[in-house]
């Protein structure tokens, strides 16, 4: 894996930033849920449970895809 360094404001929540990056990489298929959890520093179950807060489906469906199914 590559290592990157980001400069963020002191007030930024480091864990939340890591979660957002991990969720995006998971959603795009670049990380497994286990790899993403390691990136964030949490266990796989916590990562999977947190995905909904970031509107990422563990099944690969977008919120728009689900709306289409529900509303036709």
C-alpha positions as CSV (number, residue, x, y, z in Angstrom):
1,X,0.0,0.0,0.0
2,X,1.0,3.6,-0.5
3,X,1.5,6.1,2.3
4,X,0.2,9.6,2.0
5,X,0.4,12.6,4.3
6,X,-2.4,15.1,4.7
7,X,-2.3,18.4,6.5
8,X,-5.7,19.1,8.1
9,X,-6.8,21.8,10.5
10,X,-6.2,21.0,14.2
11,X,-10.0,20.9,14.8
12,X,-10.4,18.1,12.3
13,X,-11.4,14.7,13.6
14,X,-8.7,12.4,12.4
15,X,-10.7,9.2,12.9
16,X,-13.6,10.7,10.9
17,X,-11.4,11.7,8.0
18,X,-9.9,8.2,8.0
19,X,-13.4,6.7,8.0
20,X,-14.5,8.9,5.0
21,X,-11.4,7.9,3.0
22,X,-11.8,4.2,3.9
23,X,-15.6,4.3,3.0
24,X,-14.8,5.8,-0.3
25,X,-12.0,3.3,-1.1
26,X,-14.3,0.5,0.0
27,X,-17.2,1.8,-2.1
28,X,-14.9,1.9,-5.2
29,X,-13.7,-1.6,-4.6
30,X,-10.1,-0.6,-3.8
31,X,-10.2,-1.9,-0.3
32,X,-11.9,-4.8,1.4
33,X,-13.9,-4.1,4.5
34,X,-11.1,-5.6,6.6
35,X,-8.5,-3.5,4.9
36,X,-10.7,-0.4,5.4
37,X,-11.2,-1.2,9.0
38,X,-7.5,-1.4,9.6
39,X,-7.0,2.0,7.9
40,X,-9.5,3.5,10.3
41,X,-8.2,1.6,13.3
42,X,-11.4,-0.2,14.2
43,X,-12.6,-3.7,13.8
44,X,-14.4,-5.0,10.7
45,X,-17.8,-5.1,12.3
46,X,-17.5,-1.5,13.5
47,X,-16.5,-0.4,10.0
48,X,-19.4,-2.2,8.3
49,X,-21.9,-0.7,10.9
50,X,-20.5,2.8,10.2
51,X,-20.9,2.6,6.4
52,X,-24.6,3.6,6.6
53,X,-23.7,6.9,8.2
54,X,-21.6,7.6,5.0
55,X,-24.3,6.4,2.6
56,X,-22.2,3.5,1.5
57,X,-23.9,0.1,1.0
58,X,-22.1,-3.1,2.0
59,X,-23.9,-4.6,-1.0
60,X,-22.6,-2.1,-3.6
61,X,-26.0,-0.3,-4.0
62,X,-26.1,3.5,-4.0
63,X,-28.9,5.4,-2.1
64,X,-30.3,6.3,-5.6
65,X,-30.4,2.6,-6.6
66,X,-32.4,1.7,-3.5
67,X,-34.8,4.6,-4.1
68,X,-35.4,3.3,-7.6
69,X,-36.2,-0.1,-6.2
70,X,-38.6,1.2,-3.6
71,X,-40.4,3.8,-5.8
72,X,-40.1,2.0,-9.1
